[in-house]
């Protein structure tokens, strides 16, 4: 009986162990055959998604999805924006022949008489090559870019994204706004970049820079609009008359002339300037300004800019007080808000009207003036040959002067 009970217990234990083993085996088998969430979806699901994306208009796609919530398998807003404009972005290669100037000492007759005529009569020339970007604004072959990209170039070559190359002819340059129009003669209609409106841009909007930085073709960088209406004086290029869009999208040499896009793939600016002393700061010419300049360059080949002929800075009472308390200051300045004349250009309209260094301009045609940027914009928007009434404070006296604008030949 004892043996029988032991045998029964042993059989029960064996059956229990067998049940446990079978249960574990089935559990392991079940875990192996259940579909894993990490497993990729069937290939057909991706192809269906791609087909849906390809048949959806880019602007509709952006409107339907936010950048942060883009669904897996669909095109991001950056991709959609770049695809919309990408084929219209071009690379611009330039060549310029420069002859180095001979040292004046070597040109001296006494030098040649003493050392003989074994020296070259003319210094050898060298080829300078440049690289920039641009984008097509007309299917007939008009390309918009920066003036400094093609200025003084002997040869301009425009290369499309698909590899086609065309010889470009500079149709017009405006150094004051750093804009240029280049014409190419395509064998068929060209893709055109959709132009947006820079007046609708707000700080914090997405900014996408497209171009050929450092020779790396078809490069895209993403950032935001950091600020608007950053004056050329603040940027450090006082010879320009521009208010820039500032962005933290990476802009490097070679990006110049390329488009700055919004999230819908519309051009809102032209990448033009970088600060070598700062990282994450780039500047673009607002597209609304560029549109107006491009029309004039296409029609006339140049843009006429009225000017007065003064170099100036914004004056505040605090700055004036600092100047006046300096014992070495050559002049006492009225402690007011206005525009201080630092220099009067000889033979300029301002010089002819009697403007003096140290004058403070406080009004232009009855419009109060409190900053150099505002004064420059008022003059820029005036007509060539227009007689402007200027109120200046000279010491403790108010002077009313009449200045007739003239055409700016070279940036002052």
GIFENGI-V294374 format. One record per residue. N is the residue number from 1. RES is the residue in three letters. SS is DSSP state (h for helix, s for strand, l for the rest). PHI is phi in degrees with one decimal (NA if undefined). OMEGA is omega as a letter, one per 20 degrees, with the letter a starting at -180 (999 if undefined). Layout:
# GIFENGI-V294374
N|RES|SS|PHI|OMEGA  N|RES|SS|PHI|OMEGA
This chain:
# GIFENGI-V294374
1|UNK|l|NA|r  2|UNK|h|-60.3|r  3|UNK|h|-62.9|a  4|UNK|h|-63.3|r  5|UNK|h|-63.3|r  6|UNK|h|-64.0|r  7|UNK|h|-63.8|r  8|UNK|h|-63.2|a  9|UNK|h|-63.3|a  10|UNK|h|-63.5|r  11|UNK|h|-66.2|r  12|UNK|h|-64.1|r  13|UNK|h|-61.9|r  14|UNK|h|-62.9|r  15|UNK|h|-64.0|r  16|UNK|h|-64.1|r  17|UNK|h|-63.2|a  18|UNK|h|-63.6|r  19|UNK|h|-64.9|r  20|UNK|h|-62.8|a  21|UNK|h|-63.2|r  22|UNK|h|-62.7|r  23|UNK|h|-62.8|r  24|UNK|h|-63.9|r  25|UNK|h|-60.5|r  26|UNK|h|-65.6|r  27|UNK|h|-65.1|r  28|UNK|h|-63.1|r  29|UNK|h|-62.1|r  30|UNK|h|-62.6|r  31|UNK|h|-64.1|a  32|UNK|h|-73.6|a  33|UNK|h|-96.0|r  34|UNK|l|-68.7|a  35|UNK|l|-65.7|a  36|UNK|l|-83.9|r  37|UNK|l|-70.3|a  38|UNK|l|-81.6|a  39|UNK|l|-71.7|a  40|UNK|l|-64.6|r  41|UNK|l|-70.5|r  42|UNK|l|-56.7|a  43|UNK|h|-57.2|a  44|UNK|h|-61.7|r  45|UNK|h|-65.0|r  46|UNK|h|-70.6|a  47|UNK|h|-65.3|r  48|UNK|h|-64.1|r  49|UNK|h|-64.4|r  50|UNK|h|-63.3|r  51|UNK|h|-63.6|r  52|UNK|h|-65.3|r  53|UNK|h|-65.3|a  54|UNK|h|-66.6|a  55|UNK|l|-99.4|a  56|UNK|l|-103.8|r  57|UNK|l|-64.0|a  58|UNK|h|-60.7|a  59|UNK|h|-66.9|r  60|UNK|h|-65.1|a  61|UNK|h|-62.8|a  62|UNK|h|-65.2|a  63|UNK|h|-65.5|a  64|UNK|h|-84.7|a  65|UNK|l|-133.7|r  66|UNK|l|-89.5|a  67|UNK|h|-57.6|a  68|UNK|h|-77.2|a  69|UNK|h|-116.7|r  70|UNK|l|-61.5|a  71|UNK|l|-73.0|r  72|UNK|l|-63.2|r  73|UNK|l|97.5|r  74|UNK|l|-104.1|a  75|UNK|l|-77.0|r  76|UNK|l|-71.0|a  77|UNK|h|-66.6|r  78|UNK|h|-67.9|r  79|UNK|h|-60.5|r  80|UNK|h|-62.6|r  81|UNK|h|-65.2|a  82|UNK|h|-68.1|r  83|UNK|h|-62.8|a  84|UNK|h|-69.4|a  85|UNK|h|-117.6|a  86|UNK|h|-53.9|a  87|UNK|h|-71.9|r  88|UNK|h|-92.4|r  89|UNK|s|-86.6|a  90|UNK|s|-123.3|r  91|UNK|s|-101.0|a  92|UNK|s|-119.5|r  93|UNK|s|-105.6|a  94|UNK|s|-126.0|r  95|UNK|s|-132.9|r  96|UNK|s|-143.1|r  97|UNK|s|-92.9|a  98|UNK|s|-122.8|r  99|UNK|s|-101.4|a  100|UNK|l|-69.7|a  101|UNK|l|-81.0|r  102|UNK|l|-72.1|r  103|UNK|l|-58.0|a  104|UNK|h|-54.4|r  105|UNK|h|-61.7|a  106|UNK|h|-74.4|r  107|UNK|h|-87.3|a  108|UNK|l|-66.4|a  109|UNK|h|-56.7|a  110|UNK|h|-64.2|r  111|UNK|h|-60.0|a  112|UNK|h|-68.9|r  113|UNK|h|-68.5|a  114|UNK|h|-80.4|a  115|UNK|h|-99.9|r  116|UNK|l|89.8|a  117|UNK|l|-103.6|r  118|UNK|l|-77.2|r  119|UNK|l|-87.8|a  120|UNK|l|-62.8|r  121|UNK|l|-74.4|a  122|UNK|l|-145.5|a  123|UNK|l|-71.2|r  124|UNK|l|-67.5|r  125|UNK|s|-93.1|r  126|UNK|s|-138.0|a  127|UNK|s|-96.4|r  128|UNK|s|-103.6|a  129|UNK|s|-113.4|r  130|UNK|s|-128.8|a  131|UNK|s|-141.3|r  132|UNK|s|-154.6|a  133|UNK|s|-128.1|r  134|UNK|s|-167.8|r  135|UNK|s|-150.0|a  136|UNK|s|-82.2|a  137|UNK|s|-112.6|r  138|UNK|s|-150.3|a  139|UNK|l|-65.2|r  140|UNK|l|-81.5|r  141|UNK|l|118.5|r  142|UNK|s|-92.1|a  143|UNK|s|-119.9|r  144|UNK|s|-101.7|a  145|UNK|s|-154.1|r  146|UNK|l|-84.8|r  147|UNK|h|-63.2|a  148|UNK|h|-70.7|r  149|UNK|h|-72.8|a  150|UNK|h|-115.4|a  151|UNK|l|-61.7|r  152|UNK|l|63.6|r  153|UNK|l|-78.1|r  154|UNK|l|-83.8|a  155|UNK|s|-141.1|r  156|UNK|s|-124.1|r  157|UNK|s|-118.5|a  158|UNK|s|-107.0|a  159|UNK|s|-115.1|r  160|UNK|l|-83.6|a  161|UNK|l|-63.3|a  162|UNK|l|-82.5|r  163|UNK|l|99.8|r  164|UNK|l|-66.2|r  165|UNK|s|-125.4|r  166|UNK|s|-137.7|r  167|UNK|s|-77.8|a  168|UNK|s|-103.9|r  169|UNK|s|-116.1|r  170|UNK|s|-72.0|a  171|UNK|s|-87.7|r  172|UNK|s|-173.4|r  173|UNK|s|-133.4|r  174|UNK|s|-128.3|a  175|UNK|l|-69.0|a  176|UNK|l|-64.6|r  177|UNK|l|-106.5|r  178|UNK|l|57.0|r  179|UNK|s|-124.8|r  180|UNK|s|-148.3|r  181|UNK|s|-117.6|r  182|UNK|s|-115.9|a  183|UNK|s|-108.7|r  184|UNK|l|-121.9|a  185|UNK|l|-113.7|a  186|UNK|l|-77.7|r  187|UNK|l|-85.8|r  188|UNK|l|-157.2|a  189|UNK|l|-58.2|a  190|UNK|l|-105.7|r  191|UNK|l|-68.1|a  192|UNK|l|-121.4|r  193|UNK|l|-76.4|r  194|UNK|l|-70.9|a  195|UNK|s|-97.6|r  196|UNK|l|-96.0|r  197|UNK|l|-130.5|r  198|UNK|h|-73.3|r  199|UNK|h|-66.3|a  200|UNK|h|-92.4|a  201|UNK|l|-73.9|r  202|UNK|l|-125.7|r  203|UNK|l|-60.3|a  204|UNK|l|100.0|r  205|UNK|l|-64.9|r  206|UNK|s|-65.6|r  207|UNK|s|-135.6|a  208|UNK|s|-120.6|r  209|UNK|s|-98.6|a  210|UNK|s|-125.4|r  211|UNK|s|172.6|a  212|UNK|l|-127.9|a  213|UNK|h|-65.1|r  214|UNK|h|55.8|r  215|UNK|h|84.7|r  216|UNK|l|-87.5|a  217|UNK|l|-63.4|r  218|UNK|l|55.3|r  219|UNK|s|-97.5|a  220|UNK|s|-122.3|r  221|UNK|s|-129.2|a  222|UNK|s|-123.3|r  223|UNK|s|-161.3|r  224|UNK|s|-129.3|r  225|UNK|s|-78.0|a  226|UNK|s|-81.9|r  227|UNK|s|-162.4|a  228|UNK|s|-121.0|r  229|UNK|s|55.2|r  230|UNK|s|-79.7|a  231|UNK|s|-69.9|r  232|UNK|h|-62.8|r  233|UNK|h|-64.3|r  234|UNK|h|-67.9|r  235|UNK|h|-71.0|r  236|UNK|l|107.2|r  237|UNK|l|-126.7|a  238|UNK|l|-68.3|a  239|UNK|l|-81.5|r  240|UNK|l|-99.7|r  241|UNK|l|-120.2|a  242|UNK|l|-146.3|r  243|UNK|s|-114.2|a  244|UNK|s|-92.2|r  245|UNK|s|-86.8|r  246|UNK|s|-98.7|a  247|UNK|s|-140.6|r  248|UNK|l|-100.5|r  249|UNK|l|-64.6|a  250|UNK|l|-61.3|r  251|UNK|l|-125.5|a  252|UNK|l|-128.7|r  253|UNK|l|-52.1|a  254|UNK|l|106.9|r  255|UNK|l|-74.1|a  256|UNK|l|-54.1|r  257|UNK|l|93.4|r  258|UNK|l|-80.0|a  259|UNK|s|-83.9|r  260|UNK|s|-106.1|a  261|UNK|s|-108.7|r  262|UNK|l|-91.1|a  263|UNK|l|-69.6|r  264|UNK|l|-94.6|r  265|UNK|l|82.7|r  266|UNK|l|-97.5|a  267|UNK|s|-75.0|r  268|UNK|s|-112.6|a  269|UNK|s|-166.2|r  270|UNK|s|-118.5|a  271|UNK|s|-60.7|a  272|UNK|s|-140.1|a  273|UNK|s|-143.0|r  274|UNK|s|-130.7|r  275|UNK|l|-102.0|a  276|UNK|l|-65.8|a  277|UNK|l|-95.8|a  278|UNK|l|-144.1|r  279|UNK|l|-112.3|r  280|UNK|l|74.9|r  281|UNK|l|-130.8|r  282|UNK|s|-136.0|a  283|UNK|s|-134.7|a  284|UNK|s|-135.9|r  285|UNK|s|-75.8|r  286|UNK|s|-57.7|a  287|UNK|h|-67.2|r  288|UNK|h|-64.7|r  289|UNK|h|-66.2|a  290|UNK|h|-65.4|r  291|UNK|h|-59.1|a  292|UNK|h|-64.6|a  293|UNK|h|-67.1|a  294|UNK|h|-61.8|r  295|UNK|h|-61.9|r  296|UNK|h|-67.8|r  297|UNK|h|-65.8|r  298|UNK|h|-65.7|a  299|UNK|h|-83.2|a  300|UNK|h|-113.4|a  301|UNK|l|82.5|r  302|UNK|l|-155.7|r  303|UNK|l|-126.8|r  304|UNK|l|-90.0|r  305|UNK|l|-117.8|r  306|UNK|s|-69.1|r  307|UNK|s|-150.2|r  308|UNK|l|-101.5|r  309|UNK|l|103.4|r  310|UNK|s|-130.2|r  311|UNK|s|-102.8|a  312|UNK|s|-146.1|r  313|UNK|s|-139.1|r  314|UNK|s|-72.1|a  315|UNK|s|-109.3|r  316|UNK|l|-124.4|r  317|UNK|h|-56.6|a  318|UNK|h|-66.2|r  319|UNK|h|-64.1|r  320|UNK|h|-63.0|a  321|UNK|h|-65.6|r  322|UNK|h|-60.0|r  323|UNK|h|-64.1|a  324|UNK|h|-70.8|r  325|UNK|l|-86.4|r  326|UNK|l|-83.5|a  327|UNK|l|-64.3|a  328|UNK|l|-93.3|a  329|UNK|l|-67.1|a  330|UNK|l|-76.6|a  331|UNK|l|-148.8|r  332|UNK|l|-92.2|a  333|UNK|l|-113.6|r  334|UNK|l|-59.0|a  335|UNK|l|-87.0|a  336|UNK|l|-139.4|r  337|UNK|l|-88.8|r  338|UNK|s|171.4|r  339|UNK|s|-121.3|a  340|UNK|s|-86.5|r  341|UNK|s|-81.6|a  342|UNK|s|-88.4|a  343|UNK|s|-157.6|r  344|UNK|s|-109.8|a  345|UNK|l|-70.6|r  346|UNK|l|-58.8|r  347|UNK|l|61.4|r  348|UNK|l|-95.4|r  349|UNK|h|-56.1|r  350|UNK|h|-65.4|r  351|UNK|h|-64.1|r  352|UNK|h|-65.5|a  353|UNK|h|-84.8|r  354|UNK|l|95.2|r  355|UNK|l|-68.0|a  356|UNK|l|-121.2|r  357|UNK|l|-62.8|a  358|UNK|l|97.7|r  359|UNK|l|-66.5|r  360|UNK|s|-115.8|r  361|UNK|s|-80.6|a  362|UNK|s|-117.9|a  363|UNK|s|-157.0|r  364|UNK|s|-134.2|a  365|UNK|l|49.6|r  366|UNK|l|66.4|r  367|UNK|s|-98.3|r  368|UNK|s|-58.5|a  369|UNK|l|-122.8|a  370|UNK|l|-123.1|r  371|UNK|l|-148.6|r  372|UNK|h|-63.9|r  373|UNK|h|-62.9|a  374|UNK|h|-65.9|r  375|UNK|h|-61.7|a  376|UNK|h|-63.4|r  377|UNK|h|-65.5|r  378|UNK|h|-64.1|r  379|UNK|h|-67.9|a  380|UNK|h|-60.5|a  381|UNK|l|-88.8|r  382|UNK|l|-83.7|r  383|UNK|l|-93.2|r  384|UNK|l|-65.0|a  385|UNK|l|85.3|r  386|UNK|l|-72.5|r  387|UNK|s|-89.7|a  388|UNK|s|-102.8|r  389|UNK|s|-92.1|a  390|UNK|s|-117.5|r  391|UNK|s|-102.8|r  392|UNK|s|-125.5|r  393|UNK|s|-106.1|a  394|UNK|s|-118.5|a  395|UNK|l|67.9|r  396|UNK|l|-100.1|a  397|UNK|s|-111.8|r  398|UNK|s|-101.4|r  399|UNK|s|-117.7|r  400|UNK|s|-108.1|a  401|UNK|s|-122.0|r  402|UNK|s|-112.9|a  403|UNK|s|-121.4|r  404|UNK|s|-95.3|a  405|UNK|l|-65.9|r  406|UNK|s|-128.2|a  407|UNK|s|-80.1|r  408|UNK|l|-75.0|a  409|UNK|l|-87.5|r  410|UNK|l|-130.6|r  411|UNK|l|-54.7|a  412|UNK|l|-76.8|999
